[in-house]
Amino acid sequence: MGDYFKPLRRKLGVATLAIACVLMGGWVRSLETADHFCRLKRKSYTELVSTGGVIVWRELTLMKKETETSLGHPPNGYSQSKSWGVQVFPDNTEHKGWDKESDFQLAGFIFLTATAKWNDIQMAIWVIPYWSIVIPLTLISFWLLLSKPRKSTSKKITEPIPTEGT
């Protein structure tokens, strides 16, 4: 059994499977609990949320330099709440009051940039489903763990080596 983990591919397979298991735990947790990681700066607010089976990255940036309007979000740090599913736009406004500049939605992925009509706030949002990370990592780890290493194809030298004195 000790020889099984000698190749680097097997060690990488175990590490990949461990990462997939941790992300799978996050996926299951996100179905009941929303985890928020926030960072508030002077003119921007960045948020990473795990909720409803997806990871949401959202960044709001205040565009006007002279205005000190509050972005109205919680302070830096971590918080949790009951999972609310995928909420792309802040404050349940959905797309009312936002001018979409670019929008891509496919198979649970959402990539969006928008500007607020009532204020100069630029917003960028990425929504990435957990399945799109967990399933490929699991398949890669299975391939690394279960595939057999190839046999060496180097040719052996069959010529006799001359000895001294003959």
C-alpha positions as a Markdown table, in Angstrom:
| # | Residue | x | y | z |
|---|---|---|---|---|
| 1 | Met | 0.0 | 0.0 | 0.0 |
| 2 | Gly | 2.9 | 2.3 | 0.7 |
| 3 | Asp | 4.0 | 2.2 | -3.0 |
| 4 | Tyr | 0.5 | 3.3 | -4.1 |
| 5 | Phe | 1.1 | 6.9 | -3.0 |
| 6 | Lys | 4.7 | 7.1 | -4.3 |
| 7 | Pro | 3.9 | 8.7 | -7.6 |
| 8 | Leu | 3.2 | 12.5 | -7.5 |
| 9 | Arg | 0.0 | 12.0 | -9.4 |
| 10 | Arg | -1.5 | 10.0 | -6.5 |
| 11 | Lys | -0.6 | 12.7 | -4.0 |
| 12 | Leu | -2.1 | 15.3 | -6.3 |
| 13 | Gly | -5.2 | 13.1 | -6.6 |
| 14 | Val | -5.6 | 13.0 | -2.8 |
| 15 | Ala | -5.1 | 16.8 | -2.5 |
| 16 | Thr | -7.6 | 17.4 | -5.3 |
| 17 | Leu | -10.2 | 15.1 | -3.7 |
| 18 | Ala | -9.7 | 16.8 | -0.3 |
| 19 | Ile | -10.4 | 20.2 | -1.9 |
| 20 | Ala | -13.5 | 18.8 | -3.7 |
| 21 | Cys | -14.8 | 17.5 | -0.4 |
| 22 | Val | -14.3 | 20.8 | 1.3 |
| 23 | Leu | -16.1 | 22.6 | -1.5 |
| 24 | Met | -18.9 | 20.0 | -1.4 |
| 25 | Gly | -19.3 | 20.8 | 2.3 |
| 26 | Gly | -19.6 | 24.5 | 1.4 |
| 27 | Trp | -22.2 | 23.6 | -1.3 |
| 28 | Val | -24.4 | 21.6 | 1.1 |
| 29 | Arg | -24.0 | 24.3 | 3.8 |
| 30 | Ser | -25.0 | 27.1 | 1.3 |
| 31 | Leu | -28.4 | 25.4 | 0.8 |
| 32 | Glu | -29.4 | 26.3 | 4.4 |
| 33 | Thr | -27.0 | 29.1 | 5.5 |
| 34 | Ala | -25.7 | 32.1 | 3.6 |
| 35 | Asp | -22.1 | 33.0 | 4.5 |
| 36 | His | -21.0 | 36.6 | 3.8 |
| 37 | Phe | -17.5 | 37.8 | 3.6 |
| 38 | Cys | -17.4 | 41.6 | 3.3 |
| 39 | Arg | -14.7 | 44.3 | 2.7 |
| 40 | Leu | -15.7 | 47.9 | 2.8 |
| 41 | Lys | -13.3 | 50.6 | 1.6 |
| 42 | Arg | -13.8 | 54.3 | 1.2 |
| 43 | Lys | -15.3 | 54.2 | -2.3 |
| 44 | Ser | -16.0 | 50.5 | -2.8 |
| 45 | Tyr | -17.7 | 47.5 | -1.3 |
| 46 | Thr | -16.7 | 43.9 | -2.1 |
| 47 | Glu | -18.7 | 40.9 | -1.0 |
| 48 | Leu | -18.3 | 37.2 | -1.3 |
| 49 | Val | -21.4 | 35.2 | -0.5 |
| 50 | Ser | -22.0 | 31.4 | -0.4 |
| 51 | Thr | -25.7 | 30.8 | -0.7 |
| 52 | Gly | -28.2 | 28.7 | -2.5 |
| 53 | Gly | -25.6 | 26.4 | -4.1 |
| 54 | Val | -23.6 | 29.2 | -5.7 |
| 55 | Ile | -20.7 | 31.5 | -4.9 |
| 56 | Val | -21.6 | 35.2 | -5.5 |
| 57 | Trp | -18.8 | 37.8 | -5.9 |
| 58 | Arg | -20.2 | 41.3 | -5.9 |
| 59 | Glu | -18.3 | 44.6 | -6.1 |
| 60 | Leu | -20.0 | 48.0 | -5.8 |
| 61 | Thr | -17.9 | 51.1 | -6.6 |
| 62 | Leu | -18.8 | 54.7 | -6.0 |
| 63 | Met | -17.9 | 56.6 | -9.2 |
| 64 | Lys | -18.1 | 60.2 | -8.1 |
| 65 | Lys | -15.0 | 61.5 | -6.3 |
| 66 | Glu | -16.6 | 64.5 | -4.6 |
| 67 | Thr | -19.5 | 62.5 | -3.1 |
| 68 | Glu | -19.2 | 60.6 | 0.2 |
| 69 | Thr | -22.4 | 58.6 | -0.1 |
| 70 | Ser | -22.6 | 55.5 | 2.0 |
| 71 | Leu | -23.1 | 52.3 | 0.0 |
| 72 | Gly | -25.3 | 51.1 | 2.8 |
| 73 | His | -23.7 | 47.7 | 3.5 |
| 74 | Pro | -22.4 | 45.9 | 6.5 |
| 75 | Pro | -18.9 | 46.5 | 7.7 |
| 76 | Asn | -15.8 | 44.4 | 7.0 |
| 77 | Gly | -15.8 | 40.8 | 8.2 |
| 78 | Tyr | -17.9 | 37.7 | 8.3 |
| 79 | Ser | -21.6 | 37.2 | 8.9 |
| 80 | Gln | -24.1 | 34.5 | 8.3 |
| 81 | Ser | -27.9 | 34.4 | 7.8 |
| 82 | Lys | -30.5 | 32.0 | 6.5 |
| 83 | Ser | -29.9 | 31.1 | 2.8 |
| 84 | Trp | -31.8 | 33.4 | 0.5 |
| 85 | Gly | -31.0 | 31.8 | -2.8 |
| 86 | Val | -29.4 | 33.7 | -5.6 |
| 87 | Gln | -29.9 | 37.5 | -5.2 |
| 88 | Val | -27.9 | 39.2 | -8.0 |
| 89 | Phe | -28.9 | 42.8 | -7.3 |
| 90 | Pro | -28.5 | 44.3 | -3.9 |
| 91 | Asp | -31.4 | 45.2 | -1.6 |
| 92 | Asn | -34.0 | 43.2 | -3.6 |
| 93 | Thr | -34.2 | 45.9 | -6.3 |
| 94 | Glu | -33.6 | 43.3 | -9.0 |
| 95 | His | -33.0 | 45.2 | -12.2 |
| 96 | Lys | -35.1 | 48.3 | -11.4 |
| 97 | Gly | -32.9 | 51.3 | -11.5 |
| 98 | Trp | -29.9 | 49.6 | -13.0 |
| 99 | Asp | -28.5 | 50.0 | -16.5 |
| 100 | Lys | -26.9 | 46.7 | -17.6 |
| 101 | Glu | -23.7 | 47.2 | -19.4 |
| 102 | Ser | -23.0 | 43.6 | -20.0 |
| 103 | Asp | -24.9 | 40.5 | -19.0 |
| 104 | Phe | -24.1 | 36.8 | -19.5 |
| 105 | Gln | -26.3 | 34.0 | -18.1 |
| 106 | Leu | -25.9 | 30.3 | -18.8 |
| 107 | Ala | -26.3 | 27.1 | -16.8 |
| 108 | Gly | -26.3 | 28.9 | -13.5 |
| 109 | Phe | -23.4 | 31.2 | -14.3 |
| 110 | Ile | -24.1 | 34.9 | -14.2 |
| 111 | Phe | -21.5 | 37.6 | -15.2 |
| 112 | Leu | -23.0 | 41.1 | -15.0 |
| 113 | Thr | -21.9 | 44.7 | -14.9 |
| 114 | Ala | -24.3 | 47.6 | -14.3 |
| 115 | Thr | -24.6 | 51.2 | -13.3 |
| 116 | Ala | -27.2 | 52.6 | -10.9 |
| 117 | Lys | -29.5 | 55.2 | -12.4 |
| 118 | Trp | -30.1 | 57.1 | -9.2 |
| 119 | Asn | -26.5 | 57.4 | -8.2 |
| 120 | Asp | -23.1 | 56.8 | -9.8 |
| 121 | Ile | -22.5 | 53.3 | -8.5 |
| 122 | Gln | -20.8 | 50.8 | -10.7 |
| 123 | Met | -21.6 | 47.1 | -9.9 |
| 124 | Ala | -19.8 | 43.9 | -11.1 |
| 125 | Ile | -21.3 | 40.5 | -10.2 |
| 126 | Trp | -20.1 | 37.0 | -10.8 |
| 127 | Val | -22.2 | 34.0 | -9.8 |
| 128 | Ile | -20.5 | 30.6 | -10.1 |
| 129 | Pro | -22.4 | 27.4 | -9.2 |
| 130 | Tyr | -20.6 | 25.0 | -6.8 |
| 131 | Trp | -21.3 | 22.1 | -9.1 |
| 132 | Ser | -19.0 | 23.7 | -11.8 |
| 133 | Ile | -16.1 | 23.4 | -9.4 |
| 134 | Val | -16.8 | 20.2 | -7.4 |
| 135 | Ile | -17.6 | 17.9 | -10.3 |
| 136 | Pro | -14.5 | 18.6 | -12.4 |
| 137 | Leu | -12.3 | 18.4 | -9.3 |
| 138 | Thr | -13.8 | 15.1 | -8.4 |
| 139 | Leu | -13.3 | 13.7 | -11.9 |
| 140 | Ile | -9.7 | 14.9 | -12.0 |
| 141 | Ser | -9.0 | 13.3 | -8.6 |
| 142 | Phe | -10.5 | 10.0 | -9.7 |
| 143 | Trp | -8.4 | 10.0 | -12.9 |
| 144 | Leu | -5.3 | 10.8 | -10.9 |
| 145 | Leu | -6.0 | 8.1 | -8.2 |
| 146 | Leu | -7.3 | 5.3 | -10.4 |
| 147 | Ser | -5.4 | 5.5 | -13.6 |
| 148 | Lys | -2.4 | 3.2 | -13.9 |
| 149 | Pro | 1.0 | 4.6 | -14.6 |
| 150 | Arg | 2.4 | 3.9 | -18.1 |
| 151 | Lys | 5.1 | 1.3 | -18.5 |
| 152 | Ser | 8.5 | 2.6 | -19.4 |
| 153 | Thr | 9.2 | 2.2 | -23.2 |
| 154 | Ser | 13.0 | 2.8 | -23.0 |
| 155 | Lys | 15.0 | 0.1 | -24.9 |
| 156 | Lys | 17.5 | -1.9 | -23.0 |
| 157 | Ile | 21.0 | -2.1 | -24.4 |
| 158 | Thr | 21.6 | -5.7 | -25.5 |
| 159 | Glu | 25.2 | -5.2 | -26.8 |
| 160 | Pro | 27.8 | -6.9 | -24.6 |
| 161 | Ile | 30.1 | -4.7 | -22.7 |
| 162 | Pro | 33.8 | -5.5 | -23.5 |
| 163 | Thr | 35.8 | -6.5 | -20.5 |
| 164 | Glu | 39.4 | -5.5 | -20.0 |
| 165 | Gly | 42.2 | -8.0 | -20.7 |
| 166 | Thr | 40.4 | -10.1 | -23.3 |
